Amino acid sequence: MSADGLKRLSLEEVEPVLRTELEPTVARLGYFGEFFQVFGAVPGAVTAFMAYTKAVKAPLADNENEVLALTVCTALDDSYERIQHERLSIRLGFDTDWIAAAEGRTGANMAMLSAEETALRELALAVIATHGKGCQAAVAAATSVLGAQKTTAALLQITRFMSIATLCNALELSLPVPSVF
């Protein structure tokens, strides 16, 4: 049992549907993430969350999804999910300069980000900073660059990443792999 009192399940202990869905990812990564070890204890929840993730992510290109993930996780100081998305970004072909810009790292060349990526980053930061209040200008700016469907998907994805970051931070989850930096 961990310091938080929550059991960490093995892959074999999670419900069969979830186990089948996660096995390819675990094989590719080489580890079973602590997020799934904890939240796999609620039957159906992670499977439903993963289906929601696929639906919300569908309108967004990989670069758009990753800029949202990296922006939100960095802004909320969630190293668990940030590191996962840094590593995914590398696998998707993005270099560390682009990742640094998406994260807003000190000294990063923000010109690495396209107008669309910048609008998404600014939208995410506005939602985080205001808890969604008074960020209509950022929503309108994103909509003018990305269109309504992508902006709507981005808002759902931003709040999804905020939820994940909050959960990871609440439990101080850690990964067995380092940051790309």
GUDREN-193562 format. One record per atom (N, C-alpha, C): x, y, z; residue in one letter. Coordinates in steps of 0.2 Angstrom, whole numbers, padded with zeros to 4 digits, always signed. Layout:
% GUDREN-193562
XYZA
...
This chain:
% GUDREN-193562
+0004-0006+0000M
+0000+0000+0000M
+0004+0006+0000M
+0003+0011-0004S
+0006+0017-0004S
+0005+0022+0002S
+0008+0028+0002A
+0007+0033+0007A
+0000+0036+0007A
-0003+0036+0001D
-0010+0039+0000D
-0015+0033+0002D
-0013+0027+0004G
-0018+0022+0006G
-0021+0019+0000G
-0020+0021-0006L
-0023+0018-0012L
-0019+0012-0015L
-0022+0007-0016K
-0019+0001-0019K
-0017+0002-0026K
-0011+0000-0028R
-0009+0000-0035R
-0010-0007-0038R
-0014-0007-0043L
-0016-0014-0046L
-0010-0016-0051L
-0009-0022-0052S
-0005-0025-0057S
-0010-0025-0063S
-0007-0025-0069L
-0010-0026-0075L
-0015-0032-0075L
-0013-0037-0072E
-0017-0043-0072E
-0023-0042-0067E
-0023-0037-0063E
-0029-0036-0058E
-0034-0031-0061E
-0033-0028-0066V
-0038-0023-0068V
-0043-0027-0072V
-0049-0024-0073E
-0054-0028-0077E
-0052-0030-0084E
-0054-0036-0086P
-0052-0039-0092P
-0053-0034-0098P
-0058-0030-0099V
-0059-0026-0105V
-0053-0021-0105V
-0052-0018-0099L
-0047-0013-0098L
-0040-0016-0099L
-0039-0021-0097R
-0032-0025-0098R
-0031-0026-0105R
-0036-0028-0109T
-0035-0030-0116T
-0034-0023-0119T
-0037-0018-0118E
-0036-0011-0121E
-0029-0008-0119E
-0026-0010-0113L
-0020-0007-0111L
-0014-0011-0113L
-0015-0017-0114E
-0009-0022-0115E
-0004-0019-0121E
-0007-0017-0127P
-0002-0015-0132P
+0002-0009-0130P
-0001-0004-0126T
+0002+0002-0124T
+0007+0000-0119T
+0006-0005-0114V
+0011-0007-0109V
+0017-0010-0113V
+0015-0014-0118A
+0021-0018-0121A
+0025-0012-0125A
+0022-0007-0128R
+0026-0002-0131R
+0030+0002-0127R
+0027+0004-0121L
+0030+0008-0116L
+0035+0005-0112L
+0034-0002-0110G
+0038-0006-0106G
+0036-0005-0099G
+0031-0002-0097Y
+0029-0001-0090Y
+0021+0000-0090Y
+0018-0002-0084F
+0011-0001-0083F
+0010+0005-0078F
+0008+0011-0081G
+0008+0017-0078G
+0004+0017-0071G
+0006+0021-0067E
+0003+0022-0060E
-0004+0025-0060E
-0005+0029-0065F
-0012+0032-0066F
-0017+0026-0067F
-0015+0021-0071F
-0020+0016-0073F
-0020+0011-0067F
-0014+0010-0063Q
-0014+0006-0057Q
-0019+0008-0052Q
-0019+0015-0051V
-0024+0017-0046V
-0031+0018-0049V
-0032+0021-0054F
-0039+0022-0057F
-0042+0016-0060F
-0038+0011-0062G
-0041+0005-0064G
-0045+0001-0059G
-0045+0003-0053A
-0049+0000-0047A
-0056+0002-0048A
-0058+0007-0052V
-0065+0008-0053V
-0068+0005-0059V
-0071+0000-0059P
-0073-0004-0065P
-0077+0001-0070P
-0075+0001-0076G
-0078+0004-0082G
-0076+0012-0082G
-0073+0014-0077A
-0072+0022-0077A
-0066+0023-0082A
-0060+0020-0082V
-0055+0021-0086V
-0057+0019-0093V
-0060+0014-0094T
-0062+0012-0101T
-0067+0018-0104T
-0071+0020-0100A
-0076+0026-0102A
-0072+0032-0104A
-0067+0033-0099F
-0063+0039-0100F
-0058+0039-0106F
-0056+0033-0108M
-0052+0032-0114M
-0056+0033-0120M
-0063+0030-0120A
-0067+0031-0126A
-0069+0039-0126A
-0070+0042-0121Y
-0071+0050-0121Y
-0064+0053-0124Y
-0059+0051-0122T
-0052+0054-0125T
-0052+0053-0132T
-0053+0047-0135K
-0053+0046-0142K
-0058+0051-0146K
-0064+0052-0143A
-0069+0056-0146A
-0067+0063-0146A
-0064+0066-0141V
-0062+0073-0140V
-0056+0074-0144V
-0052+0069-0145K
-0045+0070-0148K
-0046+0070-0156K
-0051+0066-0158A
-0052+0065-0165A
-0052+0071-0170A
-0055+0077-0168P
-0055+0083-0172P
-0048+0086-0172P
-0044+0085-0168L
-0037+0088-0167L
-0031+0084-0170L
-0027+0087-0174A
-0021+0084-0176A
-0016+0083-0170A
-0011+0078-0171D
-0007+0076-0166D
-0003+0082-0163D
-0001+0087-0167N
+0003+0093-0165N
-0002+0097-0160N
-0008+0098-0162E
-0013+0101-0158E
-0015+0098-0152E
-0015+0092-0152N
-0017+0088-0145N
-0011+0089-0141N
-0005+0088-0144E
+0001+0088-0139E
+0003+0095-0137E
+0002+0100-0141V
+0003+0107-0138V
-0002+0108-0132V
-0008+0106-0132L
-0013+0106-0127L
-0010+0102-0121L
-0008+0096-0122A
-0006+0092-0116A
+0000+0095-0113A
+0005+0097-0117L
+0011+0100-0114L
+0010+0106-0110L
+0006+0110-0113T
+0004+0117-0110T
+0001+0116-0104T
-0004+0112-0103V
-0008+0111-0097V
-0004+0108-0092V
-0001+0102-0094C
+0003+0099-0089C
+0009+0103-0086C
+0012+0107-0090T
+0017+0111-0087T
+0014+0116-0083T
+0009+0120-0085A
+0006+0125-0081A
+0003+0123-0075A
+0001+0116-0074L
-0001+0114-0068L
+0004+0110-0064L
+0010+0110-0067D
+0016+0107-0063D
+0015+0099-0062D
+0012+0096-0067D
+0011+0089-0067D
+0016+0085-0071D
+0021+0083-0068S
+0027+0080-0072S
+0025+0073-0074S
+0021+0070-0071Y
+0019+0063-0073Y
+0016+0063-0081Y
+0011+0067-0082E
+0008+0067-0088E
+0012+0071-0093E
+0016+0076-0091R
+0020+0080-0095R
+0025+0076-0098R
+0029+0072-0094I
+0034+0067-0097I
+0031+0062-0102I
+0025+0060-0100Q
+0022+0055-0105Q
+0021+0058-0112Q
+0019+0065-0112H
+0018+0068-0118H
+0024+0071-0121H
+0029+0072-0117E
+0035+0074-0120E
+0038+0068-0125E
+0038+0062-0121R
+0040+0056-0125R
+0036+0054-0131R
+0029+0055-0130L
+0025+0054-0136L
+0026+0059-0141L
+0027+0065-0140S
+0029+0070-0145S
+0035+0068-0149S
+0040+0065-0145I
+0046+0063-0149I
+0044+0057-0154I
+0040+0052-0151R
+0038+0047-0155R
+0034+0049-0162R
+0031+0055-0161L
+0027+0058-0166L
+0031+0062-0171L
+0037+0063-0169G
+0042+0066-0174G
+0043+0074-0172G
+0041+0076-0166F
+0042+0083-0164F
+0049+0083-0161F
+0053+0088-0162D
+0059+0089-0158D
+0059+0092-0152D
+0064+0092-0148T
+0064+0095-0141T
+0063+0103-0141T
+0065+0106-0147D
+0064+0113-0147D
+0057+0115-0147D
+0053+0111-0151W
+0046+0112-0152W
+0042+0110-0145W
+0045+0105-0142I
+0042+0103-0135I
+0043+0108-0130I
+0049+0111-0130A
+0051+0116-0126A
+0046+0122-0127A
+0045+0124-0133A
+0040+0130-0135A
+0033+0128-0132A
+0031+0122-0134A
+0024+0120-0131A
+0023+0120-0124A
+0029+0119-0120E
+0029+0119-0113E
+0030+0126-0110E
+0032+0131-0115G
+0034+0137-0113G
+0040+0138-0108G
+0045+0133-0110R
+0051+0133-0105R
+0055+0140-0106R
+0058+0142-0101T
+0062+0148-0101T
+0067+0147-0107T
+0068+0152-0111G
+0072+0152-0116G
+0070+0149-0123G
+0064+0146-0122A
+0061+0142-0128A
+0060+0147-0134A
+0061+0145-0140N
+0059+0149-0146N
+0052+0148-0147N
+0048+0153-0145M
+0040+0152-0146M
+0038+0152-0153M
+0043+0155-0158A
+0041+0155-0165A
+0041+0148-0168A
+0043+0143-0164M
+0043+0136-0166M
+0035+0134-0167M
+0031+0137-0164L
+0024+0136-0164L
+0020+0139-0169L
+0016+0136-0173S
+0012+0139-0178S
+0007+0143-0175S
+0003+0147-0179A
-0002+0151-0177A
-0008+0147-0173A
-0009+0141-0176E
-0014+0137-0173E
-0012+0134-0166E
-0006+0132-0166E
-0003+0130-0160E
-0003+0135-0154E
-0001+0141-0156T
+0000+0147-0152T
-0007+0149-0149T
-0012+0149-0154A
-0019+0150-0151A
-0022+0145-0146A
-0020+0138-0148L
-0022+0133-0143L
-0018+0134-0136L
-0012+0136-0136R
-0008+0137-0130R
-0011+0142-0126R
-0013+0148-0130E
-0015+0154-0126E
-0022+0152-0123E
-0026+0148-0127L
-0033+0146-0125L
-0032+0142-0118L
-0028+0137-0118A
-0027+0133-0113A
-0024+0137-0107A
-0020+0142-0108L
-0017+0146-0102L
-0023+0150-0099L
-0027+0153-0104A
-0033+0157-0101A
-0038+0153-0097A
-0039+0147-0099V
-0044+0143-0096V
-0041+0141-0089V
-0035+0139-0089I
-0032+0137-0082I
-0031+0143-0078I
-0029+0149-0080A
-0028+0155-0076A
-0035+0158-0073A
-0040+0157-0077T
-0046+0160-0074T
-0052+0155-0072T
-0050+0148-0072H
-0054+0143-0071H
-0060+0143-0076H
-0059+0146-0082G
-0064+0146-0087G
-0068+0153-0087G
-0067+0157-0082K
-0071+0163-0082K
-0067+0169-0086K
-0071+0172-0090G
-0068+0178-0093G
-0063+0176-0099G
-0064+0170-0102C
-0059+0169-0107C
-0062+0168-0114C
-0068+0172-0115Q
-0071+0172-0121Q
-0067+0175-0127Q
-0062+0180-0125A
-0058+0182-0130A
-0053+0177-0133A
-0051+0173-0128A
-0046+0168-0130A
-0050+0162-0134A
-0056+0161-0132V
-0060+0156-0136V
-0061+0159-0143V
-0063+0165-0144A
-0065+0168-0150A
-0058+0169-0154A
-0053+0170-0151A
-0046+0170-0155A
-0045+0163-0158A
-0046+0158-0154A
-0044+0151-0156A
-0049+0149-0162A
-0055+0151-0161T
-0061+0150-0166T
-0059+0153-0172T
-0056+0159-0172S
-0055+0162-0179S
-0049+0159-0182S
-0045+0156-0179V
-0039+0152-0182V
-0041+0145-0183V
-0044+0142-0179L
-0045+0134-0179L
-0052+0132-0182L
-0057+0137-0181G
-0064+0135-0182G
-0067+0132-0176G
-0074+0132-0176A
-0078+0130-0171A
-0077+0123-0168A
-0077+0118-0173Q
-0076+0111-0170Q
-0069+0110-0167Q
-0064+0112-0169K
-0057+0111-0166K
-0057+0115-0159K
-0060+0121-0159T
-0060+0125-0153T
-0064+0121-0148T
-0070+0119-0150T
-0074+0115-0145T
-0070+0109-0142T
-0067+0105-0147A
-0063+0099-0145A
-0058+0101-0140A
-0054+0107-0142A
-0049+0109-0138A
-0051+0111-0131A
-0057+0114-0130L
-0059+0116-0123L
-0060+0109-0119L
-0063+0104-0123L
-0065+0098-0119L
-0058+0095-0117L
-0053+0095-0122Q
-0047+0092-0121Q
-0043+0096-0115Q
-0043+0102-0115I
-0040+0106-0110I
-0042+0104-0103I
-0049+0104-0102T
-0052+0102-0096T
-0050+0094-0094T
-0050+0090-0099R
-0048+0083-0098R
-0041+0083-0095R
-0036+0087-0098F
-0029+0087-0096F
-0029+0090-0089F
-0033+0095-0088M
-0033+0098-0081M
-0035+0093-0076M
-0040+0089-0077S
-0042+0083-0073S
-0037+0078-0072S
-0034+0076-0077I
-0028+0071-0076I
-0023+0074-0072I
-0021+0081-0073A
-0015+0084-0070A
-0017+0084-0062A
-0023+0086-0061T
-0026+0087-0054T
-0025+0080-0050T
-0027+0075-0054L
-0027+0068-0051L
-0020+0066-0049L
-0015+0067-0054C
-0008+0065-0054C
-0005+0069-0048C
-0006+0075-0048N
-0003+0079-0042N
-0006+0077-0036N
-0013+0076-0035A
-0016+0074-0029A
-0012+0068-0026A
-0010+0063-0030L
-0008+0057-0028L
+0000+0057-0029L
+0003+0062-0031E
+0010+0063-0032E
+0013+0057-0036E
+0009+0055-0042L
+0011+0050-0046L
+0018+0051-0049L
+0021+0045-0051S
+0028+0046-0054S
+0029+0041-0059S
+0033+0042-0064L
+0035+0038-0069L
+0041+0034-0068L
+0042+0028-0071P
+0049+0025-0071P
+0053+0027-0077P
+0052+0033-0080V
+0056+0035-0086V
+0057+0043-0085V
+0062+0046-0087P
+0064+0053-0086P
+0061+0057-0092P
+0061+0064-0091S
+0059+0069-0096S
+0064+0068-0101S
+0062+0071-0107V
+0066+0071-0113V
+0072+0077-0112V
+0071+0081-0107F
+0076+0086-0105F
+0080+0084-0100F
